[in-house]
């Protein structure tokens, strides 16, 4: 498993604690230091079964100030997320050919049980 992780995010830390308690093997990807490419994001939204805007933190001040007034197609949205990874919803857990947004943490528990 891979956890898209922001060390300043309490939900990310909760998910990592839950995965440790469940004795899951996972790697942490600090996506702020190692931003995903547009291609990676395209694959991620496919695994999540959503589109790019579904993983945008629209309440984030950066989004409100720079992008909130824009209408973006999917490619523009993925490019924005790649260039400004702080806008990616978190945490995201990837396990092979499936993924889940780990909010609330109970979604992660259900995800690892299935």
ABEGO torsion letter per residue (X at the ends): XBBBBBAABAAAAAAAAAAAAAGBBBBBBBAAABBBBAAAAAAAAAAAGBBAAAABBAABAAAAAAAAABBBBAAAAAAAAAABAAABBOBBBBBEABBBBAOBAAAAAAAAAX
